[in-house]
Amino acid sequence: MPRNLDESERIKNLVDVFKYHSLPGLSPGAVFFSYPEVLEIKFRPTDKYLYKFKPCVVRNVSINYAPNSPSFYRSSNAPTAVQITISLQEIEIITKADYLRSDTGRYGGIVSEVTNLLTGT
């Protein structure tokens, strides 16, 4: 929820950026569509214990400007609450090999440790 006009503007800019990057472009001559931008999503400050994403595209951006009922700041007519829902689609398939790689895998080197425990080696 924006607490002031500055935060309302920041939310509007964020919404505009996601909407823009979720849309296709047009090729020269406007004959074909071009693909939307590919995003690299990472959790900050660290994704050590969280899911690691493959490259993604934005499938859908949904904005609800009245999640708690219509309410606007009197001075600017900006909404007092905004609910943003963004759907992402990974464009590469996650495989077992991805989990075995310590640099990209969610479990990293733990997979081999668990395998050793299960096999007794």
N, C-alpha and C positions, 0 to 999 in steps of 0.2 A: 504494500500500500504506500503510495507516495505521501510523504509528510509535508511537501511544499511544492511550489511551482517548478523549482529546479529539478526535483525528482520526477515530476510528471513529464518534463521535457526529456529526461534521460530514458524513461520508459518508452515514450513515443519513438525516440531514436532507435532504441533496441528493437522494438516491434518493426520499424521500417527496415532495418538491416536484415532481420530474419526473413521478412516477406520478400524483399528484393532478391536475396540469395537463394530463395526457394523456387524462383521462377526461371523458366528457360529463356534463352536469348534467341535472336534470329540470325541466320546466316546472311552473308552479303547477298543482296537481292531479295531478302525475305522469303526465300524458297523453303528452307528447312529450319527446324528448331535446333538450337544448340543445348547441350546439357547444362543443368544448373551447376553451381560451384560445388566442389567436393570439400567437405570439412574434416579437419582432424580434431576430434574431441578428446580432451584429457581432463581428468579431475585434478583440481589444484588444492592445496599445495603438492599433494602426492597422490598417485593412484596405486601405491604399493599394495594395498589391501582391497582394492576395488576392481571392477570390471575395466578391461582395456578395450577400447573401441577400434574396429577397423575403420578405414575411411568411410564417411557417411555423406548422404545427401539429405536435405530437408524435404520430407514428403508432405508435411502439412503444418501450417501455422494457424492456430485458432486463438482469437482474442475475445475475451468476455469483458466488456467495459462496465458491467453491472453485476458482479458475482454475488453481491449482498443486497441488491436492489439498486435502482438508479440513484446516484448521488454525485453531485458535481461541486467543485469549488466555485463559489460565487464570482470571484474576481476574474477567473480565467476560463470557466466552463470545462476545465479538465476533470476527468473522473477521479473520484477519491479512492477507488479500488480498481485494479486490473488483474485479471487472471489470464496468464499466458500458457498455452499448451503447444509444445513443439514435438512433432513426430519425426524421428530420424530413421533412415534405412541404411544399413551397412551395405556397401557395394562389393565387398569381398566375403567369401565364405570362410568362417572360422573352422579350422580343422584341428585334429589332435596334435599335429605337428606344431601348430601355433602355441598350444599349451606347453609343449616340451621346451620351447625356446625361452630361455630365461629373460631375454630382453623384451619380449612381447607377451609372454604367457601370463595368464592370471595366476597360475600356480608356480610358474618358473621351475626351479630345480626341485621343488617338492614332489613332483610326479615321480621322479626316479627314486626318491627316498621312500615313498609309499609303495612303489613297485617292489623295492628291496625288502620292505617289511612283509609284504604279502607273499613273496616267493621265498623268503628266508635267506636271501643272499646278502 
